[in-house]
Amino acid sequence: MAVALRLRREGTKDRPYYRVVAADNRARRDGRYIEIVGSYDPMKEKDNSEIDLEKVDKWISNGAQPSDTVRSLIKKARKTAAATPVEA
């Protein structure tokens, strides 16, 4: 089974909202998924995505292929995580 990290469209007409999911390649865009790993709201100006990088790393290490858009969202999330210091 080939797994892809991709966007799943939710929300209403003219008000899209996306979930970043791990899904089987054969499943429809808004169909079955395995796990939710984040969200993306293109209507927001800043901080419009939340990605769980631990889950993403787990899926990528297991062979999941991110779509182009999800790849760019992951890249931005890593950049943001590196810029903000982690408090213990």
N, C-alpha and C positions, 0 to 999 in steps of 0.2 A: 504494500500500500504506500503510495507516494503522498507525502504530507506537504502542504503549502501553508505558509503564513500569509494571510490575505485579509482584505477588508470585507466586512459583512454590512450591507446598508440597512439602516433602521431609520426611524423618524418618519415625518410626514412629508407630503408633497411640498416642495420649495423649502424644506427645513431638514436637510440630510444630517445624519449622525451615523458614524461608523464604529463598529467593533473590530478590533484586530483579533483574528481567530486562527487557530491551527485547524485545518480541515483537510479531508481527503481531496485529492485533485479532481476526482470524478464527481464530487458533490456540487450542486448548484451554488451560485454566489451567495444567496440568502438561505441556503438549505442547511443540512446537518453540519455540525462542526464538532471537534473533539474537545477543545478548550479555548476559553477567552483569555487572551494575553494582554489586552489593552483596549483603549478607545481613542477615537479621533473625531473632533468636532470642527469641521472646516468653517463654521459660521463665527467662531470665536477669533479674536485678534491674536492674543498671545496665550501661551500655555494651552494650546488647543489639542494636545495629545498626552495620554498617560499610557506608558508602556512598562510592563513588568519585565525588566531586563533579565532577571534570573530565569523566568519561564522561557523567554525568547532564546537565551543561550542553551537551555536544556533541549529545546526543539531543534535548534540549528545543529547542535552536536549529534542529535539523533538522525540527521539527514533532511530536515525540513528545508524547503526552499522559499525564501520570502519573495513576494512580488516586488516590483520596482518601487511602488509607492510605500509599501511597508518597509522596504530596505531604507528608504530615505527617512521615514519616521523613526526607525531604530537608530539611525546615525544621529539624528537630532537629539534623541533621548540620551544617547551616550555622551554627547557633547554637553548637554545640560547637567547630567549626573556628574561629569568630571569637573564642571565649573562650580557646583555647589558642594561645600565641604560637608562630610558626614559627621554628625555629632553622636557621641557614644552615650 
